């Protein structure tokens, strides 16, 4: 929603904005999904395995769904049933096989332990 607001307020040219959402929850209704599509040229939603968070409201743009760390699957349709997963909460906290505990909260640098 922040990216849409930035475009709406013309703080940055929408043609130069690129949005990638990792495990972003869906928000709004179908009209909002169409509005987002019109507002931002380049946008992708990345879902990791069976992340249950991004599974409810219709979204029009394609999703990129993590199959394994070394690969990806682009869903052909915005609501491709092969990409709608949503039954493993731990997948929301481990995109690309990383965990929040692997990084320092202040510096975002990886821990050696």
MODELLER restraints for C-alpha pairs under 7 A, 6 or more apart:
rsr = mdl.restraints
at = mdl.atoms
rsr.add(forms.Gaussian(group=physical.xy_distance, feature=features.Distance(at['CA:4:A'], at['CA:36:A']), mean=6.45, stdev=0.5))
rsr.add(forms.Gaussian(group=physical.xy_distance, feature=features.Distance(at['CA:4:A'], at['CA:39:A']), mean=6.20, stdev=0.5))
rsr.add(forms.Gaussian(group=physical.xy_distance, feature=features.Distance(at['CA:4:A'], at['CA:40:A']), mean=6.89, stdev=0.5))
rsr.add(forms.Gaussian(group=physical.xy_distance, feature=features.Distance(at['CA:6:A'], at['CA:12:A']), mean=6.46, stdev=0.5))
rsr.add(forms.Gaussian(group=physical.xy_distance, feature=features.Distance(at['CA:7:A'], at['CA:13:A']), mean=6.50, stdev=0.5))
rsr.add(forms.Gaussian(group=physical.xy_distance, feature=features.Distance(at['CA:7:A'], at['CA:14:A']), mean=5.34, stdev=0.5))
rsr.add(forms.Gaussian(group=physical.xy_distance, feature=features.Distance(at['CA:7:A'], at['CA:39:A']), mean=6.66, stdev=0.5))
rsr.add(forms.Gaussian(group=physical.xy_distance, feature=features.Distance(at['CA:14:A'], at['CA:39:A']), mean=6.93, stdev=0.5))
rsr.add(forms.Gaussian(group=physical.xy_distance, feature=features.Distance(at['CA:14:A'], at['CA:40:A']), mean=5.63, stdev=0.5))
rsr.add(forms.Gaussian(group=physical.xy_distance, feature=features.Distance(at['CA:14:A'], at['CA:41:A']), mean=6.71, stdev=0.5))
rsr.add(forms.Gaussian(group=physical.xy_distance, feature=features.Distance(at['CA:15:A'], at['CA:41:A']), mean=6.06, stdev=0.5))
rsr.add(forms.Gaussian(group=physical.xy_distance, feature=features.Distance(at['CA:17:A'], at['CA:42:A']), mean=6.85, stdev=0.5))
rsr.add(forms.Gaussian(group=physical.xy_distance, feature=features.Distance(at['CA:18:A'], at['CA:42:A']), mean=5.01, stdev=0.5))
rsr.add(forms.Gaussian(group=physical.xy_distance, feature=features.Distance(at['CA:18:A'], at['CA:43:A']), mean=5.90, stdev=0.5))
rsr.add(forms.Gaussian(group=physical.xy_distance, feature=features.Distance(at['CA:19:A'], at['CA:42:A']), mean=6.29, stdev=0.5))
rsr.add(forms.Gaussian(group=physical.xy_distance, feature=features.Distance(at['CA:19:A'], at['CA:43:A']), mean=4.59, stdev=0.5))
rsr.add(forms.Gaussian(group=physical.xy_distance, feature=features.Distance(at['CA:19:A'], at['CA:44:A']), mean=6.38, stdev=0.5))
rsr.add(forms.Gaussian(group=physical.xy_distance, feature=features.Distance(at['CA:20:A'], at['CA:43:A']), mean=5.71, stdev=0.5))
rsr.add(forms.Gaussian(group=physical.xy_distance, feature=features.Distance(at['CA:20:A'], at['CA:44:A']), mean=4.87, stdev=0.5))
rsr.add(forms.Gaussian(group=physical.xy_distance, feature=features.Distance(at['CA:20:A'], at['CA:45:A']), mean=5.83, stdev=0.5))
rsr.add(forms.Gaussian(group=physical.xy_distance, feature=features.Distance(at['CA:21:A'], at['CA:44:A']), mean=6.32, stdev=0.5))
rsr.add(forms.Gaussian(group=physical.xy_distance, feature=features.Distance(at['CA:21:A'], at['CA:45:A']), mean=4.77, stdev=0.5))
rsr.add(forms.Gaussian(group=physical.xy_distance, feature=features.Distance(at['CA:21:A'], at['CA:46:A']), mean=5.96, stdev=0.5))
rsr.add(forms.Gaussian(group=physical.xy_distance, feature=features.Distance(at['CA:22:A'], at['CA:45:A']), mean=6.11, stdev=0.5))
rsr.add(forms.Gaussian(group=physical.xy_distance, feature=features.Distance(at['CA:22:A'], at['CA:46:A']), mean=4.83, stdev=0.5))
rsr.add(forms.Gaussian(group=physical.xy_distance, feature=features.Distance(at['CA:22:A'], at['CA:47:A']), mean=6.35, stdev=0.5))
rsr.add(forms.Gaussian(group=physical.xy_distance, feature=features.Distance(at['CA:23:A'], at['CA:46:A']), mean=6.16, stdev=0.5))
rsr.add(forms.Gaussian(group=physical.xy_distance, feature=features.Distance(at['CA:23:A'], at['CA:47:A']), mean=5.39, stdev=0.5))
rsr.add(forms.Gaussian(group=physical.xy_distance, feature=features.Distance(at['CA:23:A'], at['CA:51:A']), mean=6.98, stdev=0.5))
rsr.add(forms.Gaussian(group=physical.xy_distance, feature=features.Distance(at['CA:23:A'], at['CA:53:A']), mean=6.46, stdev=0.5))
rsr.add(forms.Gaussian(group=physical.xy_distance, feature=features.Distance(at['CA:23:A'], at['CA:54:A']), mean=5.96, stdev=0.5))
rsr.add(forms.Gaussian(group=physical.xy_distance, feature=features.Distance(at['CA:23:A'], at['CA:92:A']), mean=6.28, stdev=0.5))
rsr.add(forms.Gaussian(group=physical.xy_distance, feature=features.Distance(at['CA:24:A'], at['CA:54:A']), mean=5.79, stdev=0.5))
rsr.add(forms.Gaussian(group=physical.xy_distance, feature=features.Distance(at['CA:25:A'], at['CA:53:A']), mean=5.31, stdev=0.5))
rsr.add(forms.Gaussian(group=physical.xy_distance, feature=features.Distance(at['CA:25:A'], at['CA:54:A']), mean=4.41, stdev=0.5))
rsr.add(forms.Gaussian(group=physical.xy_distance, feature=features.Distance(at['CA:26:A'], at['CA:54:A']), mean=5.45, stdev=0.5))
rsr.add(forms.Gaussian(group=physical.xy_distance, feature=features.Distance(at['CA:26:A'], at['CA:55:A']), mean=6.96, stdev=0.5))
rsr.add(forms.Gaussian(group=physical.xy_distance, feature=features.Distance(at['CA:26:A'], at['CA:56:A']), mean=6.33, stdev=0.5))
rsr.add(forms.Gaussian(group=physical.xy_distance, feature=features.Distance(at['CA:26:A'], at['CA:57:A']), mean=5.83, stdev=0.5))
rsr.add(forms.Gaussian(group=physical.xy_distance, feature=features.Distance(at['CA:27:A'], at['CA:57:A']), mean=6.79, stdev=0.5))
rsr.add(forms.Gaussian(group=physical.xy_distance, feature=features.Distance(at['CA:29:A'], at['CA:57:A']), mean=6.39, stdev=0.5))
rsr.add(forms.Gaussian(group=physical.xy_distance, feature=features.Distance(at['CA:30:A'], at['CA:58:A']), mean=5.97, stdev=0.5))
rsr.add(forms.Gaussian(group=physical.xy_distance, feature=features.Distance(at['CA:33:A'], at['CA:58:A']), mean=7.00, stdev=0.5))
rsr.add(forms.Gaussian(group=physical.xy_distance, feature=features.Distance(at['CA:33:A'], at['CA:59:A']), mean=5.38, stdev=0.5))
rsr.add(forms.Gaussian(group=physical.xy_distance, feature=features.Distance(at['CA:33:A'], at['CA:60:A']), mean=6.36, stdev=0.5))
rsr.add(forms.Gaussian(group=physical.xy_distance, feature=features.Distance(at['CA:34:A'], at['CA:60:A']), mean=6.90, stdev=0.5))
rsr.add(forms.Gaussian(group=physical.xy_distance, feature=features.Distance(at['CA:37:A'], at['CA:60:A']), mean=6.98, stdev=0.5))
rsr.add(forms.Gaussian(group=physical.xy_distance, feature=features.Distance(at['CA:37:A'], at['CA:61:A']), mean=6.94, stdev=0.5))
rsr.add(forms.Gaussian(group=physical.xy_distance, feature=features.Distance(at['CA:44:A'], at['CA:61:A']), mean=6.87, stdev=0.5))
rsr.add(forms.Gaussian(group=physical.xy_distance, feature=features.Distance(at['CA:44:A'], at['CA:62:A']), mean=6.40, stdev=0.5))
rsr.add(forms.Gaussian(group=physical.xy_distance, feature=features.Distance(at['CA:44:A'], at['CA:63:A']), mean=5.75, stdev=0.5))
rsr.add(forms.Gaussian(group=physical.xy_distance, feature=features.Distance(at['CA:44:A'], at['CA:64:A']), mean=6.86, stdev=0.5))
rsr.add(forms.Gaussian(group=physical.xy_distance, feature=features.Distance(at['CA:45:A'], at['CA:63:A']), mean=4.77, stdev=0.5))
rsr.add(forms.Gaussian(group=physical.xy_distance, feature=features.Distance(at['CA:45:A'], at['CA:64:A']), mean=6.08, stdev=0.5))
rsr.add(forms.Gaussian(group=physical.xy_distance, feature=features.Distance(at['CA:46:A'], at['CA:63:A']), mean=5.76, stdev=0.5))
rsr.add(forms.Gaussian(group=physical.xy_distance, feature=features.Distance(at['CA:46:A'], at['CA:64:A']), mean=4.71, stdev=0.5))
rsr.add(forms.Gaussian(group=physical.xy_distance, feature=features.Distance(at['CA:46:A'], at['CA:65:A']), mean=5.57, stdev=0.5))
rsr.add(forms.Gaussian(group=physical.xy_distance, feature=features.Distance(at['CA:47:A'], at['CA:64:A']), mean=6.37, stdev=0.5))
rsr.add(forms.Gaussian(group=physical.xy_distance, feature=features.Distance(at['CA:47:A'], at['CA:65:A']), mean=4.73, stdev=0.5))
rsr.add(forms.Gaussian(group=physical.xy_distance, feature=features.Distance(at['CA:47:A'], at['CA:66:A']), mean=6.09, stdev=0.5))
rsr.add(forms.Gaussian(group=physical.xy_distance, feature=features.Distance(at['CA:48:A'], at['CA:65:A']), mean=5.81, stdev=0.5))
rsr.add(forms.Gaussian(group=physical.xy_distance, feature=features.Distance(at['CA:48:A'], at['CA:66:A']), mean=4.64, stdev=0.5))
rsr.add(forms.Gaussian(group=physical.xy_distance, feature=features.Distance(at['CA:48:A'], at['CA:91:A']), mean=6.29, stdev=0.5))
rsr.add(forms.Gaussian(group=physical.xy_distance, feature=features.Distance(at['CA:48:A'], at['CA:95:A']), mean=5.77, stdev=0.5))
rsr.add(forms.Gaussian(group=physical.xy_distance, feature=features.Distance(at['CA:49:A'], at['CA:65:A']), mean=6.91, stdev=0.5))
rsr.add(forms.Gaussian(group=physical.xy_distance, feature=features.Distance(at['CA:49:A'], at['CA:66:A']), mean=5.69, stdev=0.5))
rsr.add(forms.Gaussian(group=physical.xy_distance, feature=features.Distance(at['CA:49:A'], at['CA:67:A']), mean=6.18, stdev=0.5))
rsr.add(forms.Gaussian(group=physical.xy_distance, feature=features.Distance(at['CA:49:A'], at['CA:91:A']), mean=6.41, stdev=0.5))
rsr.add(forms.Gaussian(group=physical.xy_distance, feature=features.Distance(at['CA:50:A'], at['CA:85:A']), mean=4.83, stdev=0.5))
rsr.add(forms.Gaussian(group=physical.xy_distance, feature=features.Distance(at['CA:50:A'], at['CA:86:A']), mean=4.65, stdev=0.5))
rsr.add(forms.Gaussian(group=physical.xy_distance, feature=features.Distance(at['CA:50:A'], at['CA:87:A']), mean=5.48, stdev=0.5))
rsr.add(forms.Gaussian(group=physical.xy_distance, feature=features.Distance(at['CA:50:A'], at['CA:88:A']), mean=5.18, stdev=0.5))
rsr.add(forms.Gaussian(group=physical.xy_distance, feature=features.Distance(at['CA:50:A'], at['CA:91:A']), mean=5.98, stdev=0.5))
rsr.add(forms.Gaussian(group=physical.xy_distance, feature=features.Distance(at['CA:51:A'], at['CA:85:A']), mean=6.75, stdev=0.5))
rsr.add(forms.Gaussian(group=physical.xy_distance, feature=features.Distance(at['CA:51:A'], at['CA:86:A']), mean=4.93, stdev=0.5))
rsr.add(forms.Gaussian(group=physical.xy_distance, feature=features.Distance(at['CA:51:A'], at['CA:87:A']), mean=6.65, stdev=0.5))
rsr.add(forms.Gaussian(group=physical.xy_distance, feature=features.Distance(at['CA:51:A'], at['CA:88:A']), mean=5.76, stdev=0.5))
rsr.add(forms.Gaussian(group=physical.xy_distance, feature=features.Distance(at['CA:51:A'], at['CA:89:A']), mean=5.89, stdev=0.5))
rsr.add(forms.Gaussian(group=physical.xy_distance, feature=features.Distance(at['CA:51:A'], at['CA:91:A']), mean=4.84, stdev=0.5))
rsr.add(forms.Gaussian(group=physical.xy_distance, feature=features.Distance(at['CA:51:A'], at['CA:92:A']), mean=4.82, stdev=0.5))
rsr.add(forms.Gaussian(group=physical.xy_distance, feature=features.Distance(at['CA:52:A'], at['CA:85:A']), mean=6.73, stdev=0.5))
rsr.add(forms.Gaussian(group=physical.xy_distance, feature=features.Distance(at['CA:52:A'], at['CA:86:A']), mean=3.36, stdev=0.5))
rsr.add(forms.Gaussian(group=physical.xy_distance, feature=features.Distance(at['CA:52:A'], at['CA:87:A']), mean=5.41, stdev=0.5))
rsr.add(forms.Gaussian(group=physical.xy_distance, feature=features.Distance(at['CA:52:A'], at['CA:88:A']), mean=6.17, stdev=0.5))
rsr.add(forms.Gaussian(group=physical.xy_distance, feature=features.Distance(at['CA:52:A'], at['CA:89:A']), mean=5.89, stdev=0.5))
rsr.add(forms.Gaussian(group=physical.xy_distance, feature=features.Distance(at['CA:53:A'], at['CA:86:A']), mean=6.84, stdev=0.5))
rsr.add(forms.Gaussian(group=physical.xy_distance, feature=features.Distance(at['CA:53:A'], at['CA:92:A']), mean=7.00, stdev=0.5))
rsr.add(forms.Gaussian(group=physical.xy_distance, feature=features.Distance(at['CA:55:A'], at['CA:84:A']), mean=6.40, stdev=0.5))
rsr.add(forms.Gaussian(group=physical.xy_distance, feature=features.Distance(at['CA:55:A'], at['CA:86:A']), mean=6.37, stdev=0.5))
rsr.add(forms.Gaussian(group=physical.xy_distance, feature=features.Distance(at['CA:58:A'], at['CA:79:A']), mean=6.93, stdev=0.5))
rsr.add(forms.Gaussian(group=physical.xy_distance, feature=features.Distance(at['CA:59:A'], at['CA:78:A']), mean=6.19, stdev=0.5))
rsr.add(forms.Gaussian(group=physical.xy_distance, feature=features.Distance(at['CA:60:A'], at['CA:78:A']), mean=5.10, stdev=0.5))
rsr.add(forms.Gaussian(group=physical.xy_distance, feature=features.Distance(at['CA:61:A'], at['CA:78:A']), mean=5.39, stdev=0.5))
rsr.add(forms.Gaussian(group=physical.xy_distance, feature=features.Distance(at['CA:62:A'], at['CA:75:A']), mean=6.07, stdev=0.5))
rsr.add(forms.Gaussian(group=physical.xy_distance, feature=features.Distance(at['CA:62:A'], at['CA:77:A']), mean=6.29, stdev=0.5))
rsr.add(forms.Gaussian(group=physical.xy_distance, feature=features.Distance(at['CA:62:A'], at['CA:78:A']), mean=4.61, stdev=0.5))
rsr.add(forms.Gaussian(group=physical.xy_distance, feature=features.Distance(at['CA:63:A'], at['CA:74:A']), mean=6.31, stdev=0.5))
rsr.add(forms.Gaussian(group=physical.xy_distance, feature=features.Distance(at['CA:63:A'], at['CA:75:A']), mean=5.80, stdev=0.5))
rsr.add(forms.Gaussian(group=physical.xy_distance, feature=features.Distance(at['CA:63:A'], at['CA:78:A']), mean=6.45, stdev=0.5))
rsr.add(forms.Gaussian(group=physical.xy_distance, feature=features.Distance(at['CA:64:A'], at['CA:72:A']), mean=6.74, stdev=0.5))
rsr.add(forms.Gaussian(group=physical.xy_distance, feature=features.Distance(at['CA:64:A'], at['CA:73:A']), mean=5.92, stdev=0.5))
rsr.add(forms.Gaussian(group=physical.xy_distance, feature=features.Distance(at['CA:64:A'], at['CA:74:A']), mean=4.79, stdev=0.5))
rsr.add(forms.Gaussian(group=physical.xy_distance, feature=features.Distance(at['CA:64:A'], at['CA:75:A']), mean=6.35, stdev=0.5))
rsr.add(forms.Gaussian(group=physical.xy_distance, feature=features.Distance(at['CA:65:A'], at['CA:72:A']), mean=6.03, stdev=0.5))
rsr.add(forms.Gaussian(group=physical.xy_distance, feature=features.Distance(at['CA:65:A'], at['CA:73:A']), mean=5.36, stdev=0.5))
rsr.add(forms.Gaussian(group=physical.xy_distance, feature=features.Distance(at['CA:65:A'], at['CA:74:A']), mean=6.35, stdev=0.5))
rsr.add(forms.Gaussian(group=physical.xy_distance, feature=features.Distance(at['CA:65:A'], at['CA:83:A']), mean=6.38, stdev=0.5))
rsr.add(forms.Gaussian(group=physical.xy_distance, feature=features.Distance(at['CA:66:A'], at['CA:72:A']), mean=4.96, stdev=0.5))
rsr.add(forms.Gaussian(group=physical.xy_distance, feature=features.Distance(at['CA:66:A'], at['CA:73:A']), mean=6.47, stdev=0.5))
rsr.add(forms.Gaussian(group=physical.xy_distance, feature=features.Distance(at['CA:67:A'], at['CA:73:A']), mean=6.48, stdev=0.5))
rsr.add(forms.Gaussian(group=physical.xy_distance, feature=features.Distance(at['CA:69:A'], at['CA:96:A']), mean=5.44, stdev=0.5))
rsr.add(forms.Gaussian(group=physical.xy_distance, feature=features.Distance(at['CA:69:A'], at['CA:97:A']), mean=6.99, stdev=0.5))
rsr.add(forms.Gaussian(group=physical.xy_distance, feature=features.Distance(at['CA:75:A'], at['CA:83:A']), mean=6.44, stdev=0.5))
rsr.add(forms.Gaussian(group=physical.xy_distance, feature=features.Distance(at['CA:93:A'], at['CA:99:A']), mean=6.20, stdev=0.5))
rsr.add(forms.Gaussian(group=physical.xy_distance, feature=features.Distance(at['CA:102:A'], at['CA:110:A']), mean=5.69, stdev=0.5))
rsr.add(forms.Gaussian(group=physical.xy_distance, feature=features.Distance(at['CA:102:A'], at['CA:111:A']), mean=5.73, stdev=0.5))
rsr.add(forms.Gaussian(group=physical.xy_distance, feature=features.Distance(at['CA:103:A'], at['CA:109:A']), mean=5.39, stdev=0.5))
rsr.add(forms.Gaussian(group=physical.xy_distance, feature=features.Distance(at['CA:103:A'], at['CA:110:A']), mean=4.44, stdev=0.5))
rsr.add(forms.Gaussian(group=physical.xy_distance, feature=features.Distance(at['CA:103:A'], at['CA:111:A']), mean=5.64, stdev=0.5))
rsr.add(forms.Gaussian(group=physical.xy_distance, feature=features.Distance(at['CA:104:A'], at['CA:110:A']), mean=6.38, stdev=0.5))
rsr.add(forms.Gaussian(group=physical.xy_distance, feature=features.Distance(at['CA:104:A'], at['CA:111:A']), mean=6.57, stdev=0.5))
